[in-house]
Amino acid sequence: MARQSGKTPKDYIYGPRITEKATYLSSSDKNPVYTFEIHPKANKPGVMNALKELYKVSPIAVRIVNLPRKKLMTRTGVGYKNGTKKAIVTLKKGEKIEEI
């Protein structure tokens, strides 16, 4: 894997993003789809290579989505919930990630 600026695979992927929709997509009969929280400066090739090393799977496609920060009303005024970046990964048919 061609590492950028000394990053390891664990620097690209923080962990799985488990929601109802993500669970439904990962259990479909077609190609399974998994969702991960990733580093804000991660790119598609870096995420793809990190998945190959960490989970020993071969992703077909990686889509990256930036989630914006959200405004929250608190007792003392206005606050913000941090934004994040997520990767939606499609695997080959028959492959699974068991460690999630």
ABEGO torsion letter per residue (X at the ends): XBBBGGBBAAAABAEBBBBAAAAAAAABABBBBBBBBBBAABBAAAAAAAAAAAAGBBBABBBBBBBBBBBBBBAAEBBBBBBBBBBBBBBBBGBBBAAX
